[in-house]
Amino acid sequence: MTWLEGLLKMYKNDGHNIFIYEHALIESYGAGDDKVFPLYAGGLQQSYPTVQRLVKLLEENPDVHFLSGHTHLDFEYGYNIDNRGGDTCYTVHIPSLSCPTQIVGGSMDYTMYEDKSQGYFVDVYEDAVVYNGTDLCTNEYLPLYCYMIDQSGQALSKNNIGEEEPDGTMANINVDVSNLSENPEYVYCYAFNEDDGSAVKYPGVLMEKQSDGTYSCEISADYKEMYFFFQDPTLGRIGSDIYPVNNCKIVIGYDLITYSNPNNWSVVNAYVWDDSNTPFSWPGLAMTKGSDGKWSVRIPGGGAFTWVIFNNKPGSAQTDDLNITPYVTVGEAGSYTITEPIVRPTLPIEPTTSPIISAPDTTPTTAPIVTETQTGPTTSEKTEPTTQETTAPIVTEPVNYLYGDANLDNIVNVKDATLIQKYVAKSADLSEKALIQANVTGDNAVNVRDATAIQKKAANMINSFPIEEKSAVVPLGATSSQLSTLISTVKSTLSSEYKYASYDAYMALKKQYYAYKDKAISSMSAAEITAAYNAINGALTGYNTMKKNNGGSSTPTGGDVTVYFTNNHNWSTVNAYIWKDGGSTLKAWPGTAMTYVKTNSQNQAVYSITYNSSLYDMVIFNNGGSAQTVDIKLTGVSGTGYYISGGSGKSLTCSTYTFG
């Protein structure tokens, strides 16, 4: 912190922008997660003195840009940029190149989506910084997630995604949840527009409890649909119904789940869930014995759940996963009543051109990534495009061209990168030769990746362009079966090795996978199959070469493997219950006490355990008491670390890192 404080004092008020990059976000502070009900448990804890000092520095330097990631949360949830109304610096959340996270059932789902990749391209000007949210699979800007920070007056200018800032008519929403057994303390109204993706900030607008026990709030009539969350985000949605936004009163119905309790348990619980909705922590809802001897409990209605497990927790008995239908009787169906029609405000006509926030007239004084400052073409040098080429010609003789020289001045520098960015934004044109020379990644398209590569070359971060390094991969004639197998192999590689997502070779492989994963191979010609196979195989070869050069290996080798667990929940005891799926266990529950290794920079203890990966492939980390993770599939890769990132009680979820 002393080092950082010294640098901030050195560069403060000298006319330069200051960017701080920190992997982990600060919990309950700034962008990246909900500040009231954090979904993520691995952020920098404000209880630590060093974090408190960092926060103080950020608040003393409001012109700083603090960029972090760690939660991986998708752009769509709106936790992207924040400065607490001017009380602190600009905090910016970067989702993930490999695995933008979804929120499922109130918890973060780290499922790998091969066709998702999100980040920013940043334009830096004398009086503004523009963060261009980008889909890095398609190399397209996402207008809803483009933000401009006007530093002439230090005001944050952004779209209204995730904010409740209505322009016109408001709808009064009243909801009655008294039919439910949960007796929720909090209820949230989540309103959205499916057509354009706009929404209030997750988990919604906090509703106010009325004297009659109902909950009320106002929602902008700009939104068309809504549903409800209750208690806190980890408990999930109320029912499965989606309601139109209007002045209305909604009575939430219920279903009654009944169990005969054939084993005469003294305690009966019902754990209910759906594949996309897991609102209750284990062991579920406590059931009540009726006069007929059957046990029952109310659950949210509308067919919100598919599965049920009956259990006698704190005992050890439970049923299998059961289809819920035979155990459910429909209770009160609920109702939706419009109390007074409202007239929706007339929305302005969307512009036909891309609504990316327009930048100031000044030319960027600093290109992102590049440390050398260059001056781009002035406004008078711009030429309006007559026709827009969308793909670069396929390059067959690379030695005839000066790669990177997009403006044809026989020099490769950031001016070329700036021109390519303008070309991508459709504010400049490129000749046929310029298109060939601008395509430095060799993917037969001129896009922001080419601009980034040129910036790196100009800053001496790379020695040559990818197109210049293409290995002499012998073109192969391929069958449809070989192509299908190769695509499956690449999918598995991308899913299991996303720790390499920051490398260009990983992103090039992902782009090739994205281009062909949905192709109907059976309808492709032999030439098309061969071209696709060679394109994907070439990218895979480049990726494997990169991984080898960086000393990486994600391939399980069998034998003894050591894994690590960061105790970020401060358990007094840390155990690892390890077993073979469908087979034997290493040691009876709660498993083996893990070995202390060290304390990390966040003052969190790190533990390890070694097991034979040929014999075991599953683990549950637990404290021997009321806290444990879900069942975790072990990768068999030594050095894999785990930490708790979501869930609660006995359903904690983990994320991974590489220990070192």
C-alpha positions in Angstrom: 0.0 0.0 0.0 2.9 2.3 0.7 4.2 1.7 -2.9 0.8 2.4 -4.4 0.2 5.5 -2.3 3.6 6.9 -3.4 2.8 6.4 -7.1 -0.6 8.0 -6.7 1.0 11.1 -5.1 3.6 11.1 -7.9 1.2 11.1 -10.8 -1.8 12.9 -9.3 -2.9 16.0 -11.2 -0.3 15.6 -13.9 -2.8 15.3 -16.7 -2.6 11.5 -17.2 -5.2 8.9 -16.6 -4.4 6.4 -13.8 -5.6 2.8 -14.1 -5.2 0.3 -11.3 -5.7 -3.4 -12.1 -6.6 -5.8 -9.2 -7.8 -9.3 -9.8 -10.3 -9.4 -6.9 -13.0 -6.9 -6.3 -13.6 -5.3 -2.9 -16.6 -7.0 -1.3 -19.7 -4.8 -0.9 -17.9 -1.9 -2.6 -18.2 -0.6 -6.1 -18.7 -2.6 -9.3 -18.7 -6.3 -9.7 -21.3 -7.6 -7.3 -24.4 -6.7 -5.3 -23.3 -4.4 -2.5 -26.2 -5.3 -0.2 -26.5 -9.1 -0.8 -23.1 -10.1 -2.3 -23.4 -13.2 -4.5 -19.7 -13.9 -4.3 -17.7 -14.8 -1.2 -14.1 -14.4 -2.4 -13.7 -10.6 -2.6 -11.3 -8.4 -0.7 -12.7 -8.2 2.8 -13.1 -4.6 4.2 -12.4 -5.9 7.7 -8.7 -6.2 6.8 -6.6 -3.2 7.5 -4.8 -3.3 4.1 -8.1 -3.3 2.3 -9.4 -0.4 4.4 -6.3 1.5 3.4 -6.9 0.7 -0.3 -10.5 1.9 0.0 -9.2 5.2 1.6 -6.8 5.7 -1.3 -9.5 5.1 -3.9 -11.8 7.6 -2.2 -9.0 10.2 -2.0 -8.3 9.8 -5.7 -11.7 10.0 -7.5 -10.1 10.3 -10.9 -8.5 6.9 -10.7 -9.9 3.9 -12.6 -10.0 0.7 -10.5 -10.5 -2.4 -12.7 -11.2 -5.8 -11.3 -12.8 -9.1 -12.1 -13.0 -12.3 -10.1 -16.8 -12.7 -10.0 -17.0 -13.3 -13.8 -20.6 -11.8 -13.6 -22.1 -11.4 -17.1 -22.6 -7.8 -18.4 -26.4 -8.4 -18.4 -26.7 -8.1 -14.5 -25.6 -4.5 -14.5 -22.7 -4.6 -12.0 -20.3 -3.1 -14.6 -19.3 0.4 -13.5 -19.8 2.5 -10.4 -18.4 5.5 -8.5 -20.9 5.6 -5.6 -22.2 8.9 -6.8 -18.8 10.5 -6.8 -17.7 9.4 -3.4 -14.9 7.2 -4.7 -13.0 6.5 -7.9 -14.4 4.7 -11.0 -14.7 1.0 -10.3 -15.0 -1.1 -13.4 -15.9 -4.8 -13.5 -14.5 -7.0 -16.2 -16.6 -10.2 -16.7 -14.5 -13.0 -18.3 -12.9 -13.9 -21.5 -13.7 -17.6 -21.0 -16.6 -18.0 -18.6 -19.0 -15.0 -18.0 -21.1 -16.1 -15.0 -24.9 -16.5 -14.9 -27.1 -16.2 -11.8 -29.2 -19.4 -11.4 -31.5 -19.8 -8.4 -29.9 -16.9 -6.7 -26.4 -18.3 -6.9 -23.6 -17.9 -9.4 -23.3 -20.7 -12.0 -19.8 -21.1 -13.4 -20.9 -23.3 -16.3 -18.5 -22.8 -19.2 -20.2 -21.4 -22.3 -17.9 -21.8 -25.3 -19.8 -19.1 -27.2 -19.5 -16.4 -24.5 -16.6 -14.1 -24.0 -16.9 -10.5 -22.6 -14.5 -7.6 -22.0 -13.8 -4.0 -22.9 -12.0 -2.1 -25.5 -11.0 1.2 -23.9 -10.6 4.5 -25.7 -8.6 7.1 -23.7 -9.0 10.8 -24.6 -7.8 14.0 -23.0 -11.1 14.7 -21.3 -12.9 11.3 -21.4 -12.5 7.5 -21.1 -14.9 5.2 -23.1 -15.3 1.6 -22.0 -16.7 -0.3 -25.0 -18.3 -3.5 -23.8 -17.5 -6.2 -26.4 -18.5 -9.7 -27.3 -15.1 -11.1 -28.0 -16.4 -14.1 -29.7 -18.0 -12.1 -32.5 -15.8 -8.9 -32.1 -18.9 -6.8 -31.8 -19.5 -3.9 -29.5 -22.5 -4.3 -27.1 -24.2 -0.9 -27.1 -26.0 -1.5 -23.8 -22.7 -2.0 -22.0 -20.7 1.0 -23.4 -19.9 3.7 -20.9 -18.3 7.1 -21.1 -16.6 8.8 -18.2 -16.5 12.6 -18.9 -13.4 13.7 -17.1 -13.9 17.3 -17.9 -16.4 17.5 -15.1 -15.8 14.1 -13.6 -19.3 12.9 -14.3 -20.2 9.3 -15.1 -22.2 9.1 -18.3 -23.8 5.7 -19.0 -26.9 4.0 -20.2 -29.7 3.2 -17.8 -29.3 -0.6 -17.8 -29.6 -1.9 -14.3 -30.8 1.4 -12.9 -34.3 2.4 -11.9 -34.3 5.9 -13.6 -37.8 6.1 -15.2 -38.5 8.8 -17.8 -42.3 8.7 -17.6 -45.3 6.8 -16.2 -44.9 4.6 -13.1 -46.8 1.4 -12.3 -47.9 0.7 -8.7 -47.3 -3.0 -7.9 -48.8 -4.7 -4.8 -48.1 -8.3 -4.1 -49.6 -10.7 -1.4 -47.3 -13.6 -0.4 -49.3 -14.6 2.7 -50.2 -18.0 1.1 -46.6 -19.0 1.2 -45.1 -20.8 4.2 -41.7 -18.9 4.1 -43.1 -15.7 5.6 -40.4 -13.6 3.7 -38.9 -10.6 5.4 -38.0 -9.0 2.1 -39.6 -9.1 -1.4 -38.0 -7.8 -4.6 -39.7 -6.9 -7.9 -37.5 -7.7 -10.8 -38.7 -5.9 -14.0 -37.3 -6.3 -17.5 -37.8 -6.1 -21.2 -37.0 -9.3 -23.0 -36.8 -7.7 -26.4 -33.9 -5.3 -25.7 -32.4 -6.9 -22.5 -32.9 -3.8 -20.3 -33.8 -4.5 -16.7 -33.7 -3.1 -13.1 -30.6 -4.0 -11.2 -30.6 -7.6 -9.9 -32.3 -8.8 -7.7 -34.8 -6.1 -8.3 -36.5 -3.2 -6.5 -36.9 -3.7 -2.8 -40.7 -3.6 -2.0 -42.1 -1.9 1.1 -44.1 -4.0 3.5 -47.6 -2.5 4.2 -49.7 -2.6 7.3 -51.9 -5.4 5.8 -48.8 -7.6 5.2 -48.6 -7.1 1.5 -45.6 -5.6 -0.3 -45.7 -2.5 -2.7 -43.3 -0.6 -5.0 -43.3 1.6 -8.1 -41.8 0.3 -11.3 -41.3 2.3 -14.5 -43.9 1.5 -17.1 -41.0 1.4 -19.6 -40.6 -2.2 -18.5 -43.0 -4.8 -19.8 -42.6 -7.9 -17.6 -41.7 -8.8 -14.0 -41.4 -11.5 -11.4 -40.5 -11.6 -7.7 -37.6 -12.7 -5.4 -38.1 -13.2 -1.7 -36.1 -13.0 1.6 -32.7 -12.5 -0.1 -31.2 -13.4 -3.5 -29.9 -16.8 -2.3 -33.5 -18.0 -1.7 -34.5 -17.5 -5.3 -37.7 -16.7 -7.2 -41.2 -16.8 -6.0 -43.0 -19.2 -8.3 -42.4 -19.4 -12.1 -45.0 -17.0 -13.3 -44.1 -13.8 -15.2 -46.5 -10.9 -14.9 -47.1 -7.9 -17.1 -46.1 -4.5 -15.6 -49.2 -2.5 -14.8 -51.0 -0.9 -11.8 -52.0 -4.2 -10.3 -52.5 -6.4 -7.2 -51.0 -9.9 -7.3 -51.9 -12.7 -5.0 -49.1 -15.4 -5.2 -50.7 -18.9 -5.0 -49.3 -22.0 -3.5 -49.1 -25.7 -4.0 -49.4 -28.2 -1.2 -46.8 -31.0 -1.1 -47.8 -34.1 1.0 -45.8 -37.2 2.1 -47.2 -40.3 3.9 -43.9 -40.8 5.8 -43.9 -44.7 5.5 -40.8 -45.0 7.7 -42.4 -43.0 10.6 -39.6 -40.4 10.9 -40.1 -38.1 13.8 -38.9 -35.1 11.7 -39.8 -34.7 8.0 -38.4 -32.1 5.5 -39.0 -31.6 1.9 -36.1 -30.4 -0.3 -37.7 -29.1 -3.6 -35.9 -27.8 -6.7 -35.9 -27.5 -10.4 -32.9 -27.7 -12.7 -32.9 -23.9 -13.1 -34.3 -23.0 -9.7 -32.8 -24.1 -6.3 -34.3 -21.7 -3.8 -34.0 -23.6 -0.6 -30.9 -24.8 1.2 -30.6 -28.4 2.5 -32.5 -30.0 4.1 -35.4 -27.9 2.7 -38.7 -27.0 4.3 -39.9 -28.5 7.6 -43.2 -30.4 7.1 -46.1 -30.5 9.5 -48.0 -33.7 10.5 -51.8 -33.4 9.9 -54.7 -35.1 11.7 -54.7 -37.8 8.9 -51.1 -38.7 9.8 -49.7 -37.3 6.5 -47.0 -34.6 6.5 -47.4 -31.5 4.4 -45.9 -28.0 3.6 -46.8 -25.2 1.3 -44.5 -24.3 -1.6 -44.7 -21.6 -4.3 -47.3 -22.5 -6.8 -47.4 -22.5 -10.6 -45.4 -25.7 -11.1 -42.2 -24.0 -10.1 -40.5 -27.3 -9.1 -39.8 -30.6 -10.7 -38.0 -32.7 -8.0 -38.2 -33.4 -4.3 -36.2 -35.3 -1.7 -37.9 -36.2 1.6 -35.5 -36.5 4.6 -35.4 -36.6 8.3 -32.5 -34.2 9.0 -30.9 -34.0 11.5 -31.1 -37.7 10.9 -29.3 -39.4 8.0 -32.2 -40.9 6.1 -33.5 -39.6 2.8 -35.4 -40.7 -0.3 -34.0 -40.7 -3.8 -34.6 -37.8 -6.1 -38.4 -38.0 -6.8 -40.6 -36.5 -9.4 -42.7 -34.0 -7.4 -45.9 -34.4 -9.4 -47.4 -37.4 -7.4 -46.9 -35.5 -4.1 -48.4 -32.1 -5.1 -52.0 -30.9 -4.8 -52.8 -27.5 -6.1 -53.8 -25.0 -3.4 -54.8 -21.4 -4.0 -54.1 -20.5 -7.6 -53.4 -16.8 -7.0 -54.6 -13.9 -9.1 -53.5 -10.9 -11.1 -55.8 -7.9 -11.0 -55.3 -4.6 -12.9 -56.3 -1.9 -10.5 -56.1 0.9 -13.0 -54.9 0.9 -16.7 -51.8 2.8 -17.5 -50.6 4.3 -20.7 -47.1 3.5 -21.5 -44.9 6.4 -22.5 -44.0 6.6 -26.2 -40.4 5.5 -26.6 -38.1 7.4 -29.0 -37.3 5.8 -32.3 -33.9 4.0 -32.1 -31.2 5.5 -34.3 -30.3 3.4 -37.3 -26.6 3.8 -36.7 -24.9 2.0 -33.8 -25.8 3.7 -30.5 -22.3 3.3 -29.1 -21.6 6.4 -27.0 -20.0 9.0 -29.2 -16.5 10.0 -28.2 -15.2 13.6 -27.9 -13.9 15.2 -31.0 -10.3 15.0 -29.7 -8.1 12.2 -30.9 -7.0 9.6 -28.2 -3.8 10.7 -26.7 -3.0 7.3 -25.3 -3.9 4.1 -27.0 -5.1 1.3 -24.6 -2.4 -1.2 -23.7 0.4 0.8 -25.5 2.6 2.8 -23.2 3.9 5.1 -26.0 1.6 8.0 -26.7 0.8 8.7 -30.4 -1.4 11.1 -32.2 -4.0 9.5 -34.6 -5.3 11.0 -37.8 -7.1 14.4 -37.3 -10.8 14.9 -38.0 -9.9 16.5 -41.4 -8.1 13.4 -42.4 -11.1 11.2 -42.1 -12.7 9.8 -45.3 -16.3 8.7 -45.3 -16.6 5.1 -46.4 -18.3 4.4 -49.7 -18.5 0.6 -49.4 -17.8 -1.4 -46.2 -15.8 -4.6 -46.6 -16.8 -7.1 -43.9 -14.0 -9.7 -44.4 -10.4 -9.4 -45.5 -9.3 -11.3 -48.5 -7.6 -14.7 -47.8 -3.9 -14.2 -47.6 -1.8 -16.7 -49.6 1.5 -14.9 -50.0 2.2 -13.1 -46.7 5.8 -12.2 -47.7 4.5 -9.6 -50.3 2.9 -7.4 -47.6 4.0 -5.3 -44.6 1.7 -6.7 -42.0 0.3 -4.1 -39.6 0.7 -1.2 -42.0 -3.0 -0.4 -42.3 -2.5 3.2 -43.4 0.1 2.2 -46.1 2.8 4.6 -44.9 5.4 1.8 -44.7 5.6 2.1 -40.9 3.8 -0.1 -38.3 2.7 1.9 -35.2 -0.4 2.9 -33.2 -1.7 5.0 -36.1 -2.4 1.8 -37.9 -4.3 0.4 -34.8 -6.3 3.7 -34.6 -7.3 3.4 -38.3 -8.5 -0.2 -37.8 -10.6 0.8 -34.8 -12.2 3.5 -37.0 -12.8 0.9 -39.7 -14.5 -1.4 -37.3 -16.7 1.5 -36.1 -17.5 2.2 -39.8 -16.0 5.7 -39.7 -13.1 4.9 -42.1 -12.5 2.8 -45.2 -9.6 0.5 -46.1 -8.3 -0.4 -49.5 -7.8 -4.0 -50.7 -4.1 -3.9 -49.9 -4.8 -2.2 -46.5 -7.3 -4.9 -45.6 -4.7 -7.6 -46.3 -2.0 -5.9 -44.3 -4.4 -5.1 -41.4 -5.3 -8.8 -41.0 -2.4 -9.5 -38.7 -4.1 -12.3 -36.8 -4.6 -14.3 -40.0 -8.3 -15.0 -39.3 -9.4 -13.5 -42.7 -11.3 -10.6 -41.0 -10.2 -7.2 -39.9 -11.4 -6.5 -36.4 -10.4 -5.2 -33.0 -8.1 -8.2 -32.4 -5.9 -6.9 -35.2 -5.8 -3.4 -33.7 -4.8 -5.0 -30.3 -2.0 -7.0 -31.9 -0.6 -3.9 -33.6 -0.7 -2.0 -30.3 1.3 -4.9 -28.7 3.8 -4.9 -31.5 4.3 -1.1 -31.3 4.9 -1.4 -27.6 7.4 -4.3 -28.1 5.1 -6.7 -26.2 5.3 -9.2 -29.1 8.0 -9.7 -31.7 5.8 -10.8 -34.6 2.2 -11.1 -35.7 0.3 -14.3 -35.5 0.0 -14.4 -39.3 3.8 -14.3 -39.6 4.1 -17.2 -37.1 1.6 -19.6 -38.8 3.2 -23.0 -38.9 3.4 -24.9 -42.1 0.4 -27.1 -41.1 0.0 -29.5 -44.0 -3.6 -29.2 -45.3 -5.5 -32.4 -44.8 -8.5 -33.9 -46.5 -10.9 -34.6 -43.7 -14.2 -36.5 -43.3 -17.3 -35.3 -41.6 -16.7 -37.8 -38.8 -13.2 -36.3 -38.2 -14.5 -32.8 -38.2 -17.2 -33.7 -35.7 -14.7 -35.4 -33.4 -12.3 -32.4 -33.7 -15.1 -30.0 -32.7 -15.9 -32.1 -29.7 -12.2 -32.2 -28.7 -12.0 -28.4 -28.9 -15.1 -28.0 -26.9 -13.7 -30.2 -24.1 -10.4 -28.3 -24.3 -12.0 -24.9 -24.0 -14.2 -26.0 -21.1 -11.4 -27.7 -19.0 -8.6 -25.3 -19.7 -10.2 -21.8 -19.4 -7.3 -20.7 -17.2 -5.5 -20.0 -20.5 -8.3 -17.6 -21.7 -6.0 -14.6 -21.4 -3.8 -15.9 -24.2 -4.4 -15.0 -27.8 -4.1 -18.6 -28.9 -7.0 -19.6 -26.6 -9.2 -16.9 -28.0 -8.3 -17.8 -31.6 -9.2 -21.4 -30.9 -12.5 -20.3 -29.3 -13.3 -18.2 -32.3 -12.8 -21.1 -34.7 -15.0 -23.3 -32.4 -17.7 -20.6 -32.4 -17.6 -20.3 -36.2 -18.3 -24.0 -36.8 -20.0 -25.5 -33.7 -23.5 -25.0 -35.1 -22.8 -25.9 -38.7 -24.8 -28.7 -40.2 -21.8 -30.9 -41.1 -24.0 -33.3 -43.1 -24.8 -30.6 -45.6 -21.2 -29.3 -46.1 -19.3 -30.2 -49.2 -16.0 -32.1 -49.0 -14.1 -28.9 -49.7 -15.9 -27.1 -46.9 -15.3 -29.9 -44.4 -11.6 -29.9 -45.2 -11.4 -26.1 -44.9 -13.2 -26.2 -41.6 -11.0 -29.0 -40.3 -7.8 -27.3 -41.2 -8.9 -24.0 -39.8 -9.8 -25.5 -36.4 -6.9 -27.9 -36.4 -4.5 -25.0 -37.1 -5.9 -23.0 -34.2 -5.7 -26.1 -31.9 -2.0 -26.6 -33.0 -1.3 -23.0 -32.2 -3.0 -23.3 -28.8 -1.1 -26.5 -27.8 2.2 -24.8 -28.8 1.4 -21.8 -26.6 0.5 -24.1 -23.7 3.7 -26.0 -24.1 5.8 -22.8 -24.3 4.2 -21.6 -21.0 4.8 -24.9 -19.2 1.2 -25.7 -18.9 -0.6 -29.1 -18.7 -4.2 -29.7 -17.9 -4.1 -33.4 -18.7 -4.7 -35.8 -15.8 -1.8 -38.2 -15.5 -3.1 -40.6 -12.8 -1.3 -41.4 -9.5 -0.9 -39.0 -6.6 -2.4 -35.5 -7.0 -2.3 -32.6 -4.5 -5.2 -30.2 -4.4 -5.6 -27.1 -2.3 -8.5 -25.4 -0.4 -8.5 -21.7 0.7 -10.5 -21.4 3.9 -12.1 -18.1 3.0 -15.1 -18.8 5.4 -12.7 -19.2 8.4 -13.8 -22.7 9.4 -12.1 -23.9 12.6 -11.7 -27.4 11.0 -11.2 -28.2 7.3 -11.9 -31.7 6.0 -11.9 -33.3 2.5 -14.3 -36.1 2.0 -13.0 -37.9 -1.1 -14.5 -40.9 -2.9 -14.9 -42.6 -6.3 -18.2 -41.8 -8.0 -20.2 -45.0 -7.6 -17.3 -46.6 -5.6 -15.3 -46.5 -2.4 -14.4 -43.6 -0.1 -10.9 -42.6 1.0 -12.1 -42.1 4.6 -15.5 -42.1 6.3 -17.4 -38.9 6.7 -16.4 -36.1 7.3 -13.2 -37.3 5.6 -9.6 -36.4 6.1 -8.4 -33.4 8.0 -6.5 -31.3 5.4 -2.9 -30.1 6.0 -2.2 -26.4 6.6 0.1 -25.0 3.9 0.3 -21.2 4.4 -1.7 -18.0 4.9 -2.3 -16.0 1.8 -2.2 -12.2 1.3 -5.9 -12.0 2.3 -5.1 -13.6 5.7 -6.9 -16.7 4.6 -5.4 -20.1 5.5 -4.7 -22.5 2.6 -4.8 -26.3 3.1 -3.9 -29.3 1.0 -4.6 -33.0 0.6 -3.0 -35.6 -1.7 -5.0 -38.4 -3.2 -4.7 -41.1 -5.9 -6.5 -39.7 -8.9 -6.7 -43.2 -10.4 -8.8 -44.3 -7.4 -10.9 -41.3 -6.5 -12.6 -38.5 -8.4 -15.1 -36.6 -6.1 -14.7 -34.4 -3.1 -16.8 -32.5 -0.5 -14.9 -29.8 1.6 -16.6 -29.4 5.0 -16.0 -28.2 8.5 -17.3 -31.4 10.2 -20.5 -29.5 11.2 -23.2 -27.5 9.4 -21.1 -26.2 6.5 -20.1 -28.1 3.4 -19.7 -27.8 -0.3 -21.7 -29.5 -3.0 -20.3 -32.6 -4.6 -17.3 -31.5 -6.7 -15.8 -33.4 -9.6 -12.0 -33.6 -9.2 -10.0 -32.8 -12.4 -7.1 -35.0 -11.5 -4.7 -32.1 -12.1 -2.2 -31.4 -9.4 -2.1 -27.8 -8.1 -5.8 -27.1 -8.6 -7.0 -24.8 -5.8 -10.6 -24.3 -4.6 -12.3 -21.6 -2.7 -16.0 -20.9 -1.7 -17.6 -18.5 -4.1 -21.4 -19.0 -3.5 -24.2 -20.9 -2.0 -25.0 -21.4 1.7 -25.2 -24.0 4.5 -24.6 -27.4 3.1 -24.8 -26.3 -0.6 -21.7 -24.1 -0.9 -20.3 -23.8 -4.4 -16.6 -23.5 -5.2 -14.5 -21.8 -7.9 -10.9 -22.9 -8.8 -7.5 -21.3 -9.2 -4.0 -22.6 -9.8 -2.0 -22.9 -6.6 1.5 -21.4 -6.8 
